[in-house]
Amino acid sequence: MQRYFVKPEQMSSHTVVIEGDDAAHLIRVIRMRKGDRIICSNGQGRDVLAEIDSHQEQAVFAKILEELPIRRELPVHVTIAQSLPKGDKMDWIIQKCTELGAGCIIPFSSARTIVQWNEQKIRKRLSRWQRIAKEAAEQAQRSFIPVITTPMNWNELIAKSREADLAMIAYEGEGTVPLSQVLPACPPGGKIFLAIGPEGGFELEEVQRSVTCGMKAVSLGRRILRTETASLYGLAAISYHFEQD
């Protein structure tokens, strides 16, 4: 069944209004008509089954049939901090992290980050990433769209990590502990933060500083992973640990 995210103000107690590109998709692409049913989410945890009642050029009006108790979100809130990779890899990372349940994705620059963008390109990419996250959340039938922040520098990232109950930095060098061994430190319903380095990895000084600031240096298995694989490994391990029912 088709699923669409709407703004909270577009969903009342009895009706849903779908606007813009999603409305055009419903009307012109998949050609839904009065009486067809869809699932709508307000992006804040409310999911409903709705029946199309009418439509205009840029809006579809539907009546709510029932509330849906959907449980597809991770039982913990996971923030993936991803050092900006080369090319279009970030598009793929955001899509897959969304499918795997990330609650927030933070692009950032570290010492070995190659990518350098101006403000105009950042705005363009951010808009693209938010669209990718929305579409991936709809495909995965999630109740929330992950937040994609503007790119941060290293100091901003360290400050952000302090908001988590469990903050980690993935590192392939010595002095780390397996990810699976530190996950029990996060309480049920808590916040997890995982920082992933660029193609060349983190510098030792970055890891040492992050540990001094309260983060735990963790390993993601015995093999060296590509940067676009590491975040997915981390999310899959977190999902396995916390979703045992």
N, CA and C of each residue as an Amber inpcrd file, in Angstrom:
protein
   735
   0.8410000  -1.1970000   0.0000000   0.0000000   0.0000000   0.0000000
   0.8770000   1.2480000   0.0000000   0.5100000   2.2300000  -0.8010000
   1.2840000   3.4630000  -0.8940000   1.2880000   4.2030000   0.4420000
   2.4510000   4.7890000   0.7510000   2.6100000   5.5000000   2.0220000
   3.1470000   6.8990000   1.7410000   2.6100000   7.8960000   2.4690000
   3.0230000   9.2810000   2.2590000   3.1910000  10.0000000   3.5920000
   4.2190000  10.8340000   3.6480000   4.4100000  11.7070000   4.8060000
   3.7410000  13.0440000   4.5280000   3.0610000  13.5630000   5.5380000
   2.4570000  14.8910000   5.4470000   2.9010000  15.6990000   6.6600000
   2.7800000  17.0070000   6.5760000   3.0780000  17.8500000   7.7230000
   2.0010000  17.6560000   8.7830000   2.3510000  17.8130000  10.0650000
   1.3570000  17.6110000  11.1300000   0.0860000  18.4190000  10.9240000
   0.2240000  19.6470000  10.4150000  -0.9620000  20.4880000  10.2250000
  -1.8400000  20.0110000   9.0640000  -1.3460000  19.0860000   8.2460000
  -2.1500000  18.5460000   7.1470000  -2.9670000  17.3250000   7.5700000
  -2.8030000  16.9020000   8.8210000  -3.5310000  15.7410000   9.3270000
  -4.3440000  16.1520000  10.5500000  -5.6620000  16.1310000  10.4130000
  -6.5410000  16.4580000  11.5350000  -7.0210000  15.1590000  12.1780000
  -8.0370000  15.2460000  12.9890000  -8.5640000  14.0430000  13.6310000
  -9.3240000  13.1530000  12.6520000  -9.8100000  13.7460000  11.5450000
 -10.6420000  12.9760000  10.6210000 -10.1710000  12.9960000   9.1720000
  -9.3120000  13.9440000   8.8050000  -8.9300000  14.0820000   7.3990000
  -7.4230000  14.2730000   7.2200000  -6.9760000  14.0090000   5.9880000
  -5.5810000  14.2160000   5.5930000  -5.5720000  14.9500000   4.2560000
  -4.6720000  15.9180000   4.1300000  -4.4870000  16.6200000   2.8650000
  -3.0620000  16.3570000   2.3800000  -2.9470000  15.8260000   1.1820000
  -1.6430000  15.5600000   0.5780000  -1.4310000  16.5850000  -0.5260000
  -0.2880000  17.2750000  -0.4800000  -0.0590000  18.3820000  -1.4040000
   1.2350000  18.2000000  -2.1980000   1.4240000  19.0780000  -3.1750000
   2.6830000  19.1580000  -3.9100000   2.9920000  17.9460000  -4.7600000
   4.2720000  17.5470000  -4.7530000   4.7390000  16.4470000  -5.5940000
   4.0450000  15.1360000  -5.2610000   3.7750000  14.9060000  -3.9720000
   3.1050000  13.6640000  -3.5870000   1.6920000  13.5990000  -4.1580000
   1.0040000  14.7310000  -4.1540000  -0.3390000  14.7680000  -4.7350000
  -0.2780000  14.4860000  -6.2370000   0.6900000  15.0910000  -6.9080000
   0.8550000  14.8550000  -8.3440000   1.1730000  13.3890000  -8.6250000
   1.9880000  12.7840000  -7.7560000   2.3310000  11.3690000  -7.9070000
   1.0900000  10.4940000  -7.7730000   0.2610000  10.8160000  -6.7950000
  -0.9700000  10.0530000  -6.5810000  -1.9210000  10.1570000  -7.7720000
  -2.0680000  11.3640000  -8.2880000  -3.0690000  11.6170000  -9.3260000
  -2.5860000  11.1920000 -10.7110000  -1.3440000  11.5850000 -11.0610000
  -0.8870000  11.4260000 -12.4410000  -0.0450000  10.1760000 -12.6900000
   0.6960000   9.7400000 -11.6680000   1.6110000   8.6160000 -11.8760000
   0.9350000   7.2840000 -11.5720000   0.4620000   7.1200000 -10.3460000
  -0.1780000   5.8440000 -10.0080000  -1.6930000   5.8980000 -10.1740000
  -2.1960000   7.0750000 -10.5320000  -3.5920000   7.2630000 -10.9320000
  -4.5940000   6.7030000  -9.9220000  -4.4250000   7.0720000  -8.6800000
  -5.3920000   6.6710000  -7.6670000  -6.6550000   7.5110000  -7.7950000
  -7.7540000   6.9270000  -7.3880000  -9.0480000   7.5730000  -7.5160000
  -9.8080000   7.5180000  -6.1890000 -10.9720000   8.1410000  -6.1800000
 -11.8220000   8.1480000  -5.0000000 -12.1170000   6.7130000  -4.5680000
 -11.9400000   6.4670000  -3.2640000 -12.1640000   5.1370000  -2.7210000
 -10.8970000   4.3290000  -2.5340000  -9.8060000   4.7080000  -3.2150000
  -8.5290000   4.0170000  -3.0240000  -7.9580000   4.3650000  -1.6550000
  -7.2140000   3.4230000  -1.0910000  -6.6980000   3.6050000   0.2620000
  -5.1820000   3.7840000   0.2660000  -4.7180000   4.5990000   1.1940000
  -3.2970000   4.8800000   1.3700000  -2.9880000   4.9510000   2.8610000
  -1.7080000   4.8820000   3.1850000  -1.2500000   5.0940000   4.5620000
  -0.5570000   6.4460000   4.6220000  -0.8940000   7.2290000   5.6330000
  -0.2710000   8.5410000   5.8070000   0.3610000   8.6310000   7.1880000
   1.4680000   9.3360000   7.2650000   2.1600000   9.5690000   8.5330000
   2.4330000  11.0510000   8.6740000   2.2980000  11.5550000   9.9000000
   2.5870000  12.9790000  10.1290000   4.0470000  13.2210000  10.4930000
   4.8740000  12.1750000  10.4370000   6.2920000  12.3180000  10.7350000
   6.6060000  12.4580000  12.2030000   5.5860000  12.3300000  13.0500000
   5.7730000  12.4520000  14.4960000   5.2410000  11.2260000  15.2340000
   5.0960000  10.1250000  14.4970000   4.6720000   8.8850000  15.1290000
   3.2170000   8.5190000  14.9370000   2.4560000   9.3530000  14.2590000
   1.0490000   9.0360000  14.0090000   0.8840000   8.5060000  12.5910000
   0.4010000   7.2750000  12.4730000   0.1670000   6.6420000  11.1840000
  -1.3110000   6.3080000  11.0590000  -1.8820000   6.5790000   9.8880000
  -3.3100000   6.3300000   9.6990000  -3.5690000   5.6690000   8.3510000
  -4.6490000   4.8990000   8.3150000  -5.1700000   4.3750000   7.0590000
  -6.2180000   5.3650000   6.5750000  -6.0780000   5.8310000   5.3390000
  -6.9900000   6.8490000   4.8210000  -7.5460000   6.4390000   3.4620000
  -8.7220000   6.9620000   3.1590000  -9.3880000   6.6800000   1.8880000
  -9.5420000   7.9740000   1.1030000  -9.0970000   7.9550000  -0.1440000
  -9.1660000   9.1630000  -0.9680000 -10.6250000   9.5590000  -1.1990000
 -10.9020000  10.8290000  -0.9560000 -12.2640000  11.3480000  -1.0950000
 -12.4080000  12.2290000  -2.3360000 -11.4080000  13.0920000  -2.5760000
 -11.4500000  13.9800000  -3.7360000 -10.0550000  14.5300000  -3.9950000
  -9.9050000  15.2460000  -5.1080000  -8.6050000  15.8510000  -5.3880000
  -8.7710000  17.0800000  -6.2560000  -7.7630000  17.9630000  -6.1710000
  -7.6500000  19.1300000  -7.0210000  -6.3410000  19.0130000  -7.7920000
  -5.9110000  20.0940000  -8.4370000  -4.7060000  20.0570000  -9.2530000
  -3.4700000  19.6950000  -8.4450000  -3.3300000  20.2730000  -7.2410000
  -2.1350000  20.0610000  -6.4260000  -2.4680000  19.5860000  -5.0190000
  -3.5990000  18.9380000  -4.8330000  -3.9680000  18.4680000  -3.4960000
  -4.9020000  17.2700000  -3.5870000  -4.6800000  16.3250000  -2.6870000
  -5.5480000  15.1540000  -2.5580000  -6.1360000  15.1660000  -1.1600000
  -7.4370000  14.9690000  -1.0640000  -8.1310000  14.9820000   0.2230000
  -8.5910000  13.5600000   0.5500000  -8.2870000  13.1260000   1.7790000
  -8.6390000  11.7680000   2.1890000  -9.2290000  11.7800000   3.5910000
 -10.1210000  10.8330000   3.8320000 -10.7080000  10.7060000   5.1670000
 -10.0180000   9.5720000   5.9150000  -9.7720000   9.8030000   7.1950000
  -9.0780000   8.8200000   8.0250000 -10.0470000   7.7070000   8.4190000
  -9.6410000   6.4680000   8.1650000 -10.4620000   5.3110000   8.5110000
 -10.0860000   4.7290000   9.8660000  -8.7850000   4.6820000  10.1370000
  -8.3430000   4.1380000  11.4270000  -6.8990000   4.5340000  11.7170000
  -6.5710000   4.5280000  13.0010000  -5.1980000   4.7530000  13.4480000
  -4.4490000   3.4280000  13.3560000  -3.1990000   3.4770000  12.9460000
  -2.4080000   2.2620000  12.7700000  -1.2950000   2.1880000  13.8150000
  -1.3020000   1.1610000  14.6510000  -0.2530000   1.0120000  15.6740000
   1.0030000   0.3640000  15.0970000   1.6820000   1.0850000  14.2220000
   2.8510000   0.5310000  13.5320000   4.1010000   0.6580000  14.4090000
   4.8680000  -0.4400000  14.5120000   6.1130000  -0.4350000  15.2870000
   7.2760000  -0.7960000  14.3630000   7.8060000   0.2010000  13.6780000
   8.9370000  -0.0600000  12.7910000  10.1590000   0.7800000  13.1470000
  10.0790000   1.5470000  14.2240000  11.2210000   2.3640000  14.6290000
  12.0990000   1.5980000  15.6110000  13.3930000   1.8770000  15.5840000
  14.3050000   1.2720000  16.5530000  13.9110000   1.6860000  17.9660000
  14.1230000   0.8230000  18.9520000  13.7990000   1.1810000  20.3390000
  14.7890000   2.1630000  20.9650000  15.8210000   2.5300000  20.2330000
  16.7590000   3.5730000  20.6660000  16.8950000   4.5780000  19.5240000
  17.2650000   5.8150000  19.8640000  17.4580000   6.8450000  18.8380000
  18.9290000   6.8440000  18.4320000  19.1870000   6.5850000  17.1600000
  20.5640000   6.4580000  16.6730000  20.9260000   7.6360000  15.7750000
  22.0150000   8.3000000  16.1280000  22.5860000   9.3490000  15.2850000
  23.8380000   8.8060000  14.6100000  23.8630000   8.8390000  13.2970000
  25.0500000   8.4560000  12.5370000  25.7530000   9.7290000  12.0820000
  26.9680000   9.9230000  12.5520000  27.7920000  11.0480000  12.1060000
  28.7280000  10.5100000  11.0270000  28.5340000  10.9590000   9.8150000
  29.2660000  10.4230000   8.6710000  30.1830000  11.4800000   8.0780000
  31.4940000  11.2040000   8.1190000  32.4340000  12.1090000   7.4580000
  32.1440000  12.1040000   5.9620000  32.1120000  13.2880000   5.3700000
  31.6950000  13.4170000   3.9700000  32.5840000  12.5950000   3.0360000
  32.0080000  11.6480000   2.3120000  32.7840000  10.8410000   1.3690000
  32.8400000  11.4960000  -0.0070000  33.6640000  10.9570000  -0.8650000
  33.7920000  11.4850000  -2.2230000  32.5860000  11.0930000  -3.0810000
  32.3780000  11.8740000  -4.1440000  31.3370000  11.5450000  -5.1060000
  29.9390000  11.6170000  -4.5210000  29.0930000  10.7020000  -4.9780000
  27.6950000  10.6640000  -4.5390000  27.4450000   9.5850000  -3.4910000
  28.4900000   9.1310000  -2.8250000  28.3210000   8.0600000  -1.8450000
  27.3740000   8.4430000  -0.7140000  27.3400000   9.7440000  -0.3760000
  26.4870000  10.1740000   0.7310000  25.0150000   9.9300000   0.4100000
  24.6310000  10.0330000  -0.8500000  23.2460000   9.7400000  -1.2370000
  22.8780000   8.3170000  -0.8270000  23.7470000   7.3900000  -1.1590000
  23.5040000   5.9740000  -0.8640000  23.5220000   5.7230000   0.6380000
  24.4590000   6.3580000   1.3380000  24.5510000   6.1940000   2.7910000
  23.2670000   6.6610000   3.4640000  22.7640000   7.8240000   3.0650000
  21.5410000   8.3550000   3.6690000  20.3550000   7.4500000   3.3730000
  20.2650000   6.9650000   2.1540000  19.1560000   6.0720000   1.8050000
  19.1740000   4.8130000   2.6700000  20.3230000   4.1720000   2.7800000
  20.4050000   2.9100000   3.5120000  20.3190000   3.1140000   5.0220000
  20.9020000   4.1910000   5.5310000  20.7880000   4.4690000   6.9680000
  19.3320000   4.7370000   7.3470000  18.6020000   5.3810000   6.4540000
  17.1790000   5.6100000   6.7000000  16.4320000   4.2860000   6.7360000
  16.7000000   3.4130000   5.7840000  16.0440000   2.1110000   5.7540000
  16.3460000   1.3060000   7.0150000  17.5480000   1.4600000   7.5600000
  17.9590000   0.6910000   8.7310000  17.5520000   1.3330000  10.0480000
  16.9310000   2.5210000  10.0120000  16.3470000   3.0720000  11.2250000
  17.0460000   4.2380000  11.8750000  18.0170000   4.8600000  11.2170000
  18.6970000   6.0110000  11.8240000  17.6970000   7.1250000  12.1210000
  17.8870000   7.7830000  13.2690000  17.0140000   8.8960000  13.6340000
  17.5720000  10.2400000  13.2150000  18.8980000  10.3100000  13.0510000
  19.5570000  11.5520000  12.6560000  20.8430000  11.1960000  11.9260000
  21.1590000  11.9360000  10.8740000  22.3960000  11.7370000  10.1290000
  23.1140000  13.0760000  10.0480000  24.3620000  13.0900000  10.5200000
  25.1440000  14.3210000  10.5700000  26.3410000  14.2140000   9.6230000
  26.3660000  14.9320000   8.5160000  27.5700000  14.9930000   7.6940000
  28.6020000  15.8860000   8.4060000  29.8630000  15.5190000   8.3340000
  30.8750000  16.3610000   8.9840000  32.2110000  16.2470000   8.2710000
  33.0860000  17.1800000   8.5860000  34.4390000  17.1920000   8.0310000
  35.4400000  16.8610000   9.1200000  36.3760000  15.9780000   8.7940000
  37.4650000  15.6480000   9.7100000  38.7880000  15.8950000   8.9920000
  39.8940000  15.5640000   9.6430000  41.2110000  15.9190000   9.1090000
  41.4670000  15.3370000   7.7170000  40.9830000  14.1290000   7.4640000
  41.2510000  13.4640000   6.1890000  40.0910000  13.5500000   5.2010000
  39.1050000  14.3550000   5.5100000  37.9950000  14.5390000   4.5760000
  38.4860000  15.2810000   3.3330000  38.2120000  14.7180000   2.1790000
  38.6710000  15.3150000   0.9220000  37.6720000  16.3350000   0.3960000
  36.3980000  16.0800000   0.6120000  35.3290000  16.9180000   0.0550000
  35.3360000  18.3100000   0.6700000  35.2820000  19.3240000  -0.1660000
  35.1730000  20.7160000   0.2730000  34.0730000  21.3900000  -0.5380000
  33.0010000  21.8220000   0.1370000  31.8680000  22.4190000  -0.5560000
  31.6320000  23.8440000  -0.1010000  31.1500000  24.6780000  -1.0230000
  30.7390000  26.0270000  -0.6470000  29.2890000  25.9900000  -0.1570000
  28.8070000  27.1260000   0.3450000  27.4690000  27.1640000   0.9440000
  26.3740000  26.8260000  -0.0610000  26.5360000  27.2780000  -1.2950000
  25.5210000  27.0010000  -2.3100000  25.4000000  25.5030000  -2.5770000
  26.5360000  24.8320000  -2.6820000  26.5020000  23.3940000  -2.9420000
  25.9790000  22.6410000  -1.7310000  26.2970000  23.1270000  -0.5270000
  25.7850000  22.4920000   0.6860000  24.2640000  22.5570000   0.7110000
  23.7060000  23.7300000   0.3950000  22.2430000  23.8780000   0.3900000
  21.6000000  22.9400000  -0.6290000  22.2220000  22.8350000  -1.7970000
  21.6870000  21.9720000  -2.8470000  21.7370000  20.5110000  -2.4210000
  22.8620000  20.0920000  -1.8570000  22.9970000  18.7050000  -1.4120000
  22.0510000  18.3960000  -0.2570000  21.9110000  19.3350000   0.6680000
  21.0430000  19.1130000   1.8240000  19.5990000  18.8910000   1.3780000
  19.1480000  19.6870000   0.4230000  17.7970000  19.5120000  -0.1060000
  17.6450000  18.1350000  -0.7500000  18.6600000  17.7200000  -1.4770000
  18.6380000  16.3990000  -2.1220000  18.6200000  15.2940000  -1.0760000
  19.4540000  15.4210000  -0.0400000  19.5160000  14.3940000   1.0010000
  18.2010000  14.2630000   1.7540000  17.5620000  15.3890000   2.0240000
  16.2820000  15.3490000   2.7290000  15.2200000  14.6550000   1.8850000
  15.2610000  14.8680000   0.5880000  14.3180000  14.1910000  -0.3030000
  14.5910000  12.6860000  -0.3390000  15.8640000  12.3170000  -0.3840000
  16.2330000  10.9010000  -0.3810000  15.7720000  10.2370000   0.9110000
  15.9720000  10.9190000   2.0450000  15.5630000  10.3640000   3.3380000
  14.0490000  10.1770000   3.3980000  13.3050000  11.1410000   2.8960000
  11.8370000  11.0390000   2.8950000  11.3820000   9.8470000   2.0640000
  11.9280000   9.7060000   0.8670000  11.5260000   8.6100000  -0.0080000
  11.9210000   7.2580000   0.5800000  13.0970000   7.1870000   1.2080000
  13.5340000   5.9360000   1.8180000  12.6790000   5.5860000   3.0290000
  12.2790000   6.5920000   3.8050000  11.4140000   6.3540000   4.9620000
  10.0460000   5.8510000   4.5180000   9.5400000   6.3780000   3.4120000
   8.2610000   5.8970000   2.8750000   8.3930000   4.4520000   2.4070000
   9.4890000   4.1480000   1.7120000   9.6930000   2.7890000   1.2200000
   9.8060000   1.7940000   2.3710000  10.4970000   2.1930000   3.4450000
  10.6810000   1.3280000   4.6090000   9.4730000   1.3340000   5.5350000
   8.4630000   2.1390000   5.2010000   7.2380000   2.2700000   5.9920000
   7.5350000   2.6910000   7.4270000   8.4350000   3.6470000   7.5410000
   8.7600000   4.1980000   8.8550000   7.7440000   5.2610000   9.2560000
   7.7260000   5.5700000  10.5540000   6.8410000   6.6140000  11.0710000
   7.5420000   7.9570000  11.1740000   8.8590000   7.9640000  11.0560000
   9.6450000   9.1870000  11.1770000  10.6250000   9.2930000  10.0140000
  10.8880000  10.5110000   9.5990000  11.9450000  10.7800000   8.6280000
  13.1720000  11.2330000   9.4110000  14.3320000  10.6170000   9.2090000
  15.5070000  11.0560000   9.9620000  15.8740000  12.5040000   9.6690000
  16.3930000  13.1670000  10.6670000  16.8660000  14.5390000  10.5090000
  18.2290000  14.5080000   9.8180000  18.3810000  15.2800000   8.7630000
  19.6790000  15.4370000   8.0980000  20.1670000  16.8410000   8.4240000
  21.2260000  16.9580000   9.1920000  21.6980000  18.2740000   9.6170000
  22.6010000  18.8990000   8.5590000  22.8590000  20.1710000   8.7100000
  23.8810000  20.8070000   7.8860000  25.2430000  20.2590000   8.3120000
  26.2080000  20.1990000   7.4030000  27.5220000  19.6580000   7.7520000
  28.1630000  20.3930000   8.9300000  28.7930000  19.6250000   9.8070000
  29.4480000  20.1760000  10.9910000  30.9570000  20.0460000  10.8680000
  31.6770000  20.8720000  11.6350000  33.1200000  20.6830000  11.7610000
  33.3860000  19.7760000  12.9630000  34.6560000  19.4710000  13.1940000
  34.9980000  18.5060000  14.2420000  34.5950000  18.9880000  15.6310000
  34.8090000  20.2650000  15.9250000  34.4520000  20.7910000  17.2470000
  32.9450000  20.7230000  17.4830000  32.1650000  21.0560000  16.4580000
  30.7060000  20.9860000  16.5810000  30.2500000  19.5480000  16.7960000
  30.9230000  18.6250000  16.1270000  30.5500000  17.2180000  16.2560000
  30.8110000  16.7040000  17.6670000  31.9490000  17.0510000  18.2230000
  32.2710000  16.6350000  19.5910000  31.2180000  17.1550000  20.5590000
  30.8230000  18.4120000  20.3970000  29.7980000  18.9870000  21.2700000
  28.4740000  18.2440000  21.1170000  28.1230000  17.8960000  19.8930000
  26.8660000  17.1840000  19.6340000  26.8710000  15.8020000  20.2610000
  28.0170000  15.1480000  20.2780000  28.1040000  13.7860000  20.8110000
  27.7670000  13.7260000  22.2940000  27.9220000  14.8370000  22.9890000
  27.6720000  14.8540000  24.4310000  26.1840000  14.7280000  24.7660000
  25.3170000  14.8740000  23.7670000  23.8810000  14.7400000  24.0020000
  23.4470000  13.2800000  24.1050000  24.3220000  12.3620000  23.7110000
  23.9540000  10.9460000  23.6630000  24.2200000  10.2380000  24.9870000
  23.4630000   9.1770000  25.2260000  23.7260000   8.3150000  26.3780000
  24.9450000   7.4400000  26.1280000  25.1660000   7.0980000  24.8650000
  26.3220000   6.2980000  24.4730000  26.8830000   6.8800000  23.1830000
  28.0780000   7.4550000  23.2580000  28.7240000   8.0590000  22.0860000
  29.9520000   7.2400000  21.7180000  30.0840000   6.9110000  20.4270000
  31.1630000   6.0450000  19.9750000  31.8130000   6.6020000  18.7150000
  33.0670000   6.2510000  18.5240000  33.7790000   6.5810000  17.3010000
  34.3700000   5.2880000  16.7550000  34.0940000   4.9930000  15.4870000
  34.5900000   3.7680000  14.8710000  36.0460000   3.9660000  14.4600000
  36.8870000   3.0170000  14.8760000  38.3230000   3.1470000  14.6120000
  38.9120000   1.7670000  14.3730000  39.7890000   1.6840000  13.3770000
  40.3640000   0.3920000  13.0110000  41.6960000   0.1250000  13.7010000
  42.1880000   1.0660000  14.4860000  43.4750000   0.9010000  15.1500000
  43.3760000   0.1660000  16.4750000  44.4500000   0.2150000  17.2400000
  44.4960000  -0.4740000  18.5270000  43.7690000   0.3340000  19.6020000
  43.4830000  -0.3330000  20.7060000  42.8640000   0.3400000  21.8410000
  41.3610000   0.4540000  21.7530000  40.7390000  -0.3350000  20.8810000
  39.2880000  -0.2860000  20.7500000  38.6530000  -1.5090000  21.4030000
  37.3400000  -1.4360000  21.5870000  36.5700000  -2.5860000  22.0600000
  35.5050000  -2.8860000  21.0090000  35.0690000  -4.1370000  20.9000000
  34.0280000  -4.4580000  19.9230000  32.7450000  -3.6770000  20.1940000
  32.0950000  -3.2570000  19.1390000  30.8490000  -2.5100000  19.2660000
  29.8380000  -3.2510000  20.1310000  29.7510000  -4.5560000  19.9570000
  28.7560000  -5.3440000  20.6920000  28.9500000  -5.2850000  22.2010000
  30.1790000  -5.0250000  22.6470000  30.4520000  -5.0100000  24.0850000
  30.0290000  -3.7170000  24.7660000  29.8720000  -2.6360000  24.0150000
  29.5160000  -1.3600000  24.6340000  28.0340000  -1.0280000  24.4920000
  27.3240000  -1.6990000  23.5930000  25.9100000  -1.3910000  23.3850000
  25.0510000  -1.5750000  24.6360000  25.3380000  -2.5620000  25.5080000
  24.5240000  -2.6930000  26.7200000  24.5780000  -1.4670000  27.6320000
  25.5400000  -0.5650000  27.4200000  25.6350000   0.6390000  28.2560000
  24.5330000   1.6400000  27.9480000  23.8560000   1.4780000  26.8130000
  22.7720000   2.3980000  26.4570000  21.4680000   1.9020000  27.0620000
  20.7750000   2.7390000  27.8300000  19.5120000   2.3140000  28.4450000
  18.4050000   2.1800000  27.4080000  17.3580000   1.4220000  27.6990000
  16.2180000   1.3260000  26.7820000  15.6430000   2.7100000  26.4890000
  15.3960000   2.9830000  25.2300000  14.8780000   4.2870000  24.8470000
  15.9210000   5.3840000  24.8200000  17.1810000   5.0190000  24.9780000
  18.2580000   6.0010000  25.0450000  18.7250000   6.4840000  23.6800000
  19.7870000   7.3060000  23.7180000  20.3320000   7.9030000  22.5020000
  21.7380000   7.3660000  22.2510000  21.9620000   6.9230000  21.0200000
  23.2620000   6.4010000  20.6010000  23.8360000   7.3050000  19.5110000
  25.1380000   7.5510000  19.6040000  25.8510000   8.3870000  18.6370000
  27.0370000   7.5820000  18.1200000  27.1510000   7.4470000  16.7920000
  28.2580000   6.6970000  16.1980000  28.8940000   7.5240000  15.0920000
  30.1840000   7.8260000  15.2450000  30.9240000   8.6200000  14.2610000
  31.7150000   7.6980000  13.3390000  31.5660000   7.9310000  12.0360000
  32.2370000   7.1400000  11.0040000  33.2020000   8.0410000  10.2410000
  34.4290000   7.5840000  10.0580000  35.4540000   8.3970000   9.4170000
  35.3810000   8.4030000   7.9020000  36.2320000   9.2070000   7.2500000
  36.2700000   9.2950000   5.7850000  37.0240000   8.1190000   5.1800000
  37.2830000   8.1950000   3.8690000  37.9710000   7.0970000   3.1870000
  39.3110000   6.7550000   3.8390000  40.0310000   7.7400000   4.3290000
  41.3270000   7.4800000   4.9440000  41.2710000   7.1920000   6.4330000
  40.0790000   7.1810000   6.9990000  39.9340000   6.9200000   8.4250000
  40.2120000   8.1570000   9.2750000  40.0330000   8.0060000  10.5690000
  40.3360000   9.0850000  11.5070000  41.8230000   9.1170000  11.8170000
  42.3430000  10.3040000  12.0990000  43.7000000  10.4010000  12.6200000
  43.6930000  10.0160000  14.0940000  44.8210000   9.5040000  14.5690000
  44.9140000   9.0560000  15.9560000  44.5720000  10.1810000  16.9210000
  45.0040000  11.3980000  16.6070000  44.7270000  12.5350000  17.4930000
  43.2280000  12.7970000  17.6160000  42.4930000  12.5840000  16.5420000
  41.0390000  12.7700000  16.5870000  40.3900000  11.7340000  17.4930000
  40.8500000  10.5130000  17.3860000  40.3010000   9.4490000  18.2300000
  40.6230000   9.7200000  19.6940000  41.8560000  10.1160000  19.9640000
  42.2550000  10.3910000  21.3480000  41.4410000  11.5300000  21.9450000
  41.2100000  12.5660000  21.1650000  40.4250000  13.6880000  21.6700000
  38.9790000  13.2760000  21.9200000  38.4130000  12.4950000  21.0150000
  37.0250000  12.0720000  21.1910000  36.8720000  11.2140000  22.4420000
  37.8440000  10.3570000  22.7000000  37.8010000   9.5240000  23.9070000
  37.9260000  10.3930000  25.1540000  38.7990000  11.3790000  25.1090000
  38.9420000  12.3100000  26.2300000  37.6310000  13.0380000  26.5110000
  36.8640000  13.2840000  25.4600000  35.5840000  14.0000000  25.5920000
  34.4150000  13.0740000  25.9020000  34.6980000  11.8050000  26.1580000
  33.6470000  10.8960000  26.6050000  33.1850000   9.8520000  25.6160000
  33.7070000   9.8700000  24.3970000  33.3010000   8.8640000  23.4210000
  34.1010000   7.5820000  23.6200000  33.5350000   6.4760000  23.1690000
  34.2150000   5.1890000  23.2460000  34.7030000   4.8020000  21.8520000
  35.9650000   4.4030000  21.7600000  36.5210000   3.9520000  20.4860000
  36.1450000   2.4880000  20.2870000  35.4150000   2.2010000  19.1990000
  34.9240000   0.8440000  18.9810000  35.4010000   0.3070000  17.6360000
  35.4970000  -1.0060000  17.5650000  35.8470000  -1.6650000  16.3080000
  34.5840000  -2.2350000  15.6810000  34.5770000  -2.2790000  14.3560000
  33.4370000  -2.8230000  13.6140000  33.8430000  -4.1330000  12.9520000
  34.3010000  -5.0630000  13.7670000  34.7140000  -6.3550000  13.2460000
  36.1910000  -6.4060000  12.9130000  36.6220000  -7.5390000  12.3950000
  38.0370000  -7.7740000  12.1350000  38.4990000  -7.2650000  10.7730000
  37.5700000  -6.9180000   9.9260000  37.9290000  -6.4850000   8.5760000
  37.8380000  -4.9690000   8.4440000  38.5830000  -4.4130000   7.5160000
  38.5450000  -2.9740000   7.2570000  37.4010000  -2.6890000   6.2850000
  36.4710000  -1.8540000   6.7100000  35.2810000  -1.5620000   5.9110000
  35.4250000  -0.2400000   5.1650000  34.7820000  -0.1490000   4.0260000
  34.6740000   1.1340000   3.3450000  33.8130000   2.0680000   4.1830000
  34.0220000   3.3700000   4.0130000  33.2600000   4.3220000   4.8240000
  31.7600000   4.1710000   4.5970000  31.3430000   3.8540000   3.3630000
  29.9140000   3.7080000   3.0890000  29.3420000   2.4000000   3.6270000
  30.2050000   1.4740000   4.0280000  29.7500000   0.2170000   4.6210000
  29.7080000   0.2960000   6.1400000  30.5990000   1.0910000   6.7210000
  30.7560000   1.1230000   8.1760000  29.4870000   1.5520000   8.9050000
  28.8220000   2.5980000   8.4180000  27.6170000   3.0640000   9.1020000
  26.5160000   2.0120000   9.0500000  26.4330000   1.2830000   7.9440000
  25.4130000   0.2440000   7.8180000  25.7100000  -0.9250000   8.7500000
  26.9790000  -1.2610000   8.8800000  27.3770000  -2.3020000   9.8300000
  26.9630000  -1.9020000  11.2400000  27.2670000  -0.6560000  11.6020000
  26.9300000  -0.1850000  12.9410000  25.4430000  -0.2230000  13.2080000
  24.6440000   0.2540000  12.2610000  23.1910000   0.2520000  12.4370000
  22.6350000  -1.1640000  12.5050000  23.1630000  -2.0620000  11.6850000
  22.6920000  -3.4420000  11.7120000  23.0030000  -4.0930000  13.0590000
  24.1930000  -3.8210000  13.5970000  24.5610000  -4.3750000  14.9030000
  23.6770000  -3.8150000  16.0100000  23.3850000  -2.5250000  15.9410000
  22.5140000  -1.8960000  16.9360000  21.1090000  -2.4840000  16.8510000
  20.6070000  -2.6470000  15.6370000  19.2820000  -3.2340000  15.4420000
  19.2270000  -4.6490000  16.0000000  20.2490000  -5.4410000  15.7260000
  20.2790000  -6.8190000  16.2190000  20.2710000  -6.8530000  17.7390000
  21.0230000  -5.9510000  18.3580000  21.1200000  -5.9490000  19.8240000
  19.8080000  -5.5450000  20.4880000  19.1480000  -4.5210000  19.9520000
  17.9830000  -3.9600000  20.6380000  16.6430000  -4.4970000  20.1360000
  16.6310000  -5.1620000  18.9860000  15.3720000  -5.6830000  18.4460000
  15.3720000  -7.2040000  18.4730000  15.2380000  -7.7520000  19.6420000
  15.2610000  -9.1960000  19.8010000  13.8660000  -9.8170000  19.8480000
  12.8230000  -8.9650000  19.8520000  11.4620000  -9.5250000  19.9070000
  10.8550000  -9.6440000  18.5220000
